[in-house]
Amino acid sequence: MKTNTKDQTSRRGFIGNVATGAAAIGLATLTGSLQSLKANPLLSHAELNDAEDVFRNLKGKHRIVYDVPQAVGIFPFAWSRVFLLTNMATGTPEKDNNVVVVLRHTGIPYAFEDRLWEKYNFAEFFKVQTDQKPLTRNPFWKPAKGTYKLPGFGEVAIGINELQDSGVQFVVCSAAITVYSAAYAEKFKMDAATVKKDWEAGLLPGVTVVPSGVWALGRAQENKCAYVFTA
């Protein structure tokens, strides 16, 4: 049987990323956190309805979902804006496009307010890729005008709040919140329920909590969203 070398390479890369993530947080800590996930309901009935509505209401002519499993900096936000700009340039008004950004795994810190970034040192804990050192705030929540520029495009409005104003929807993985808040609590000898409650209280306005990131990616593709991986 012929072996697909490209598939083998991709599989090795995925396994390597998982191993790296486990090592960064601590394998024992992560394993204990998964037990917390099993013991706790992910969403209330009302929250689940809100999550379903995000995808039921996708009616745009062009639809895309960005998968953000790592805190990779500018890409999820820049590509969301470029999708809108280039569809507008080719005849589809901004309001007739749908963009969903799924923040999952170690990409979840972008869903939280500045207070949590400073209090829990999210930049270090989640290994956020950034040139801004030290980073004590969410770099994509209400950035100062002119913060982000793309060669050939100039200044671009890619703050989460600016993208939300253009109809982009952000969702965040409840499973990851449960696992990583418990991992943080275990690492720093804190109460897991208290940390999780604090993280949930610090979600950005307009960000919808979904049962899991992979759940959201499935729903998005069931509702005719093209898939783009951003890590």
Residue, then its C-alpha position, 0 to 999 in steps of 0.5 A: m500500500k502506498t504511504n502518503t508522506k504528506d499525511q504522515t508529516s501532518r500527523r507528526g506535526f499535530i502530535g508534536n503540537v499536542a505534546t508541546g502544549a501538554a509539556a508547557i502546562g504540565l501533563a499531570t495538570l492537564t490530565g487533572s483538568l480533563q477530569s474537571l471537564k467530565a464533572n461539569p456541565l458545559l452550558s446551560h440550556a439558554e446558553l446552548n440556544d444562544a450558541e446554536d443561534v449563531f449558526r442558524n442565523l448565517k444567511g450571507k452569500h459568502r460564509i467563512v469560519y476561522d479556526v483559532p486553536q493557538a494565540v497566533g497574533i494578527f492572522p485571525f483578525a487580519w484575515s477576517r478583515v481581508f475576507l470582508l474587504t475583498n468580497m466588497a471589492t468583488g461586488t458583495p456588500e459587507k452585510d451580505n458576508n458571514v465571518v465566524v472566528v472560533l477561539r479554542h484550545t490555547g487560542i481562548p485568551y483573545a476572548f477575555e478582557d484586559r483585567l484577566w490578561e494582567k491578573y493571570n499573565f495570559a501571555e505567558f500561560f498561553k504562550v501568546q505569539t507577540d512582539q509586544k513585551p511585556l503583554t498585559r492586555n488583550p492586544f485586539w480589544k479596542p486597539a488604539k487607532g493606527t496600531y495595525k497596518l498591512p503592507g499594501f493596505g495601510e491602516v486596518a481596523i482589526g480590533i475585535n470590537e471593530l470586526q464585531d461592528s462589521g458583523v464578524q462573530f466570535v465564539v469561544c470554547s467552553a471546554a477549553i475554558t473549563v480545562y485551562s482554568a482548572a489547569y491554571a488553578e492547579k498550577f498555582k494552588m487556587d480553587a478551580a471553580t473560583v478561577k473559572k467563574d472569574w474567567e467567565a465573568g471576564l469574557l468580552p462583550g458579544v463573544t458567544v460561549v459554545p460547548s466546544g471549539v470543534w462543536a462550533l467548527g462542525r456547526a459552521q461547516e454544516n451551515k455552509c461556511a468555508y473552513v480556514f485554519t489560522a495557526 
